[in-house]
Amino acid sequence: MAQSSAILGVGEGRCVYPELRTWGRELNGNIPTFEFKKLLQEDEELYKWLNALSTLGLAIVINAPTERGAIRKLAQHVAFLKRTVFG
């Protein structure tokens, strides 16, 4: 069966998929939180953020700049951006 979750790494010629986790009220007050600046500067922090997004489906990014283009900067740090007809 094919997995639909994002690939987080490649090890020894094989893809590594995250273990998906379900959650409920135990996540209340315990949502993974990440510092915007650290996501751009530290690869380990970026990996932890991507892993949280991939396994839990949500994470909080704090202290993000409010100026236009700040989120684009983070997105470009993660992947190549491509203009589409979807907006």
N, C-alpha and C positions, 0 to 999 in steps of 0.2 A: 504494500500500500504506500503510495506517495505521501509525503508529509508536506503540509502547506505552510509551515512556519519558516521563518527566514533562516538562512544558513549563517552561522556565526563564525565559522572557521573551517579550515581544511587541515586535516592531520593525517599524515602518512598516506596520502593519495585518496582519502575518503572524506566525505562531507560530515561535519559535526552539526547535529540539530539540537536545539535546546529542548529541555523537558518542560512542556507546558504545565502551568499550575492554575488551578481554579482558586477562587478566593471569595470571601464573604466578609462578615463583620470583623474578623481578625485583622483585616487590613486597615480598618478604621484607625486613623492616627499613625499608621505604619507604612504609608505609601512611600516607596523609594524616592528619595529626593536628591537632586544633583545640582551642583553649582555650574551655571552657564560657562563661566570663565575656565573652570577646570575641564569641562567637556572639550574645549578647544585646545587646551594645553597638555592634557595628560591622557595618553592612550589607554591606560588601565581604567581610568574613570569613564572614558568614552565606551569602552567594552562593557563595563558594568551597567551603564545606562542602556545600551543597545540590548544587553541580555535581559534587563528588567522589562523593557518594552516588548521583547520577543516572548518572554515566558509569562509575564503577568498581563501585558496589554496596556499598562499605564505606568507612568512615572512623572514626577514633578520636577521641572527645571526652575530653579530660583535665581534671582538677581540677573535676569536677562535684561539687556539694554532695551530701552523703549523706542530708540530711534529706528526709522525705516531701514530695512535691510538686515537687521540683527539676526532674525531667524533664518534668513537666506544664508548668512555666513555659516551658521551651524549646519544647515542642510547641505551646503557645499562641502563641508568638512567630512560629511558622512558618505555622500554619493554625488554623482554627476547629475545636475539638474537639466531638465529638458522641457521646453515649452510645449504644451499640448493644447488641444481644444477644450480641455476640462477646466481651464482657469489658472 
